[in-house]
Amino acid sequence: MADTQTRKRRGGGRAGAAARRGSAVIDQMPWNPPINIDKPTEPLDQAGIEAIHEGAMRILEEIGIEFYNEEALGILKEAGCTINGDNVRMGRDFVMEMVAKAPSKFTITPRNPDKTIEVGGKTLLFGNVSSPPNYWDLEIGTKVAGNREMCRNLLKLTQYFNCIHFAGGYPVEPVDIHASVRHLDVLYDKLTLTDKAMHAYSLGKERVEDVMEMVRIAGGHSHEEFEATPRMYTNINSTSPLKHDHPMIDGCLRLARRGQAIVVTPFTLAGAMAPVTMAGAVAQSLAEALCAIALFQYVRPGIPCVVGTFTSNVDMKSGAPAFGTPEYMRSTQMTGQMARYYGLPMRSSGVCAANVPDGQSVWETSNSLWAAVQSGTNMVYHAAGWLEGGLIASPEKFIMDCEILQQIQRYMQPEVTATGPDEIALDAIKAVGNDGHFFGVQHTQDRYTSAFYQPFLSDWKNYEGWDVAGGIWTAERAHHMFKEIVTSFEPPPLDDGIREELADFVARRKAEGGAPTDF
């Protein structure tokens, strides 16, 4: 018994055994972006929708948004907006005319066309954690600065899990790479370790132009083919309250002119960068997003745009951000109603404030993810791996979150709620009668392997069975799986010539200095 216990503790239970047999580390669900079959939760009545819309329009008309980008100011002046220094006021007729040009759904086609994603409609897409500067795993046991190896390992998880549909920003910032060339090394890693939809940070023209060129090369596309349909996307944040900075707007303008998708996500924390009331915070968030979307539609009508929400609250005792709260859930649902009002796809996030992958991290992230489901969200950023309000990325948390994502995917499968004769199962009920059981009847035998969701991380044994198997807690099991996944990882296929062309491009751009920095 002791030998079995030691082996399971070291190997991670069923997942470890699967890896030792030479099969996949886990038996996961197939690539199949879920379709949200539920009706959205809509806390606002029609009067509430109109009130928030009116609030957003009056912010744009009477208060205005600061645009710290001279090109954008010139474009908006040409469009008839009122410019006073950096302040831009827009009439609602202009805003609504421009926003109406954005498509309600579109596709992003990565280098592997089998991983094409549809953004909009009822499709629900999950992306990896993006942009934390720090990293935590069970082996290190403390918060440390991110590096390239950690980033690569998280990219391997991004590729490995079928429930992750797009590769967001850097899953952890590799601060061991100088900022001038970091984007080159990380995009090379992303494009060789994953074949899912790519993201570019809109942080200066060099980074955006470099990433577009690398995505074009990786896909084997001509410039015309690259620009014919979205191959990648960016996400920008306004600087709340009521500001858009220079590099993010610049990056979006460059992407828009080449036909690539744009997500605009105000970072409105109620009580700090937005009103303490959720209606006020949502109205401000919409104003900050819609003005940028209007700009991009004026520049290139029909360019794919997504309205994002990052509206949550702060701890009024400390000022720290809070996530997965009741207020976060309601604001996400409210923004979902407004996104449908404007005919735009929507982005939200799977976020938490917990510092380690503990119980708090699970309930806060679960609240965030189910708020995405309830709101009709189309793109869920940070769906796996996020800790400490976005300051930490964790592989254990990544794997724990993927268990939730798979459960959501299973929850959305239509067969779960099918009501045909086979599902009503009257013959089986008659056969069992009043004093039998359903374990042995043919109806059960025909379906038992696929009738219910089968977890890859949850442990359904009773206490004694769990204890005998090593008493391994959830984060420990996730850690074992992480190690086995990255050890056995095989990158997706990539033509050797394309890989060489990517490497040559990176080397050339490094020799040219990459992107300018302040240090």
Stockholm file with secondary structure:
# STOCKHOLM 1.0

chainA/1-519         MADTQTRKRRGGGRAGAAARRGSAVIDQMPWNPPINIDKPTEPLDQAGIEAIHEGAMRILEEIGIEFYNEEALGILKEAGCTINGDNVRMGRDFVMEMVAKAPSKFTITPRNPDKTIEVGGKTLLFGNVSSPPNYWDLEIGTKVAGNREMCRNLLKLTQYFNCIHFAGGYPVEPVDIHASVRHLDVLYDKLTLTDKAMHAYSLGKERVEDVMEMVRIAGGHSHEEFEATPRMYTNINSTSPLKHDHPMIDGCLRLARRGQAIVVTPFTLAGAMAPVTMAGAVAQSLAEALCAIALFQYVRPGIPCVVGTFTSNVDMKSGAPAFGTPEYMRSTQMTGQMARYYGLPMRSSGVCAANVPDGQSVWETSNSLWAAVQSGTNMVYHAAGWLEGGLIASPEKFIMDCEILQQIQRYMQPEVTATGPDEIALDAIKAVGNDGHFFGVQHTQDRYTSAFYQPFLSDWKNYEGWDVAGGIWTAERAHHMFKEIVTSFEPPPLDDGIREELADFVARRKAEGGAPTDF
#=GR chainA/1-519 SS CHHHHHHHHHHTTHHHHHHHTTSCSSCCCCSCCCBCCSCCCCCCCHHHHHHHHHHHHHIIIIICEEECCHHHHHHHHHTTCEEETTEEECCHHHHHHHHTTSCSEEEECCSSGGGCEEEETTBCEEEECCCCSEECCTTTCSCEECCHHHHHHHHHHHHHCTTCCBCCSCSSCCTTSCTTTHHHHHHHHHHHHCCSBEEECCSSHHHHHHHHHHHHHHHTCCHHHHHHSCCEEEEECCCSSSEECHHHHHHHHHHHHTTCEEEECCCCEETTTBCSSHHHHHHHHHHHHHHHHHHHHHHSTTCCEEEECCCEEECTTTCCEECSCHHHHHHHHHHHHHHHHHTCCEEEECCCCCSSSSHHHHHHHHHHHHHHHHHTCSEEEEEESEEGGGTEECHHHHHHHHHHHHHHHHHTCGGGGCCSHHHHCHHHHHHHTTTCCSSSSHHHHTTTTTSSCCCSSCCCSCHHHHHHTTCCCHHHHHHHHHHHHHHHCCCCCCCHHHHHHHHHHHHHHHHTTCSCCCC
#=GC SS_cons         CHHHHHHHHHHTTHHHHHHHTTSCSSCCCCSCCCBCCSCCCCCCCHHHHHHHHHHHHHIIIIICEEECCHHHHHHHHHTTCEEETTEEECCHHHHHHHHTTSCSEEEECCSSGGGCEEEETTBCEEEECCCCSEECCTTTCSCEECCHHHHHHHHHHHHHCTTCCBCCSCSSCCTTSCTTTHHHHHHHHHHHHCCSBEEECCSSHHHHHHHHHHHHHHHTCCHHHHHHSCCEEEEECCCSSSEECHHHHHHHHHHHHTTCEEEECCCCEETTTBCSSHHHHHHHHHHHHHHHHHHHHHHSTTCCEEEECCCEEECTTTCCEECSCHHHHHHHHHHHHHHHHHTCCEEEECCCCCSSSSHHHHHHHHHHHHHHHHHTCSEEEEEESEEGGGTEECHHHHHHHHHHHHHHHHHTCGGGGCCSHHHHCHHHHHHHTTTCCSSSSHHHHTTTTTSSCCCSSCCCSCHHHHHHTTCCCHHHHHHHHHHHHHHHCCCCCCCHHHHHHHHHHHHHHHHTTCSCCCC
//
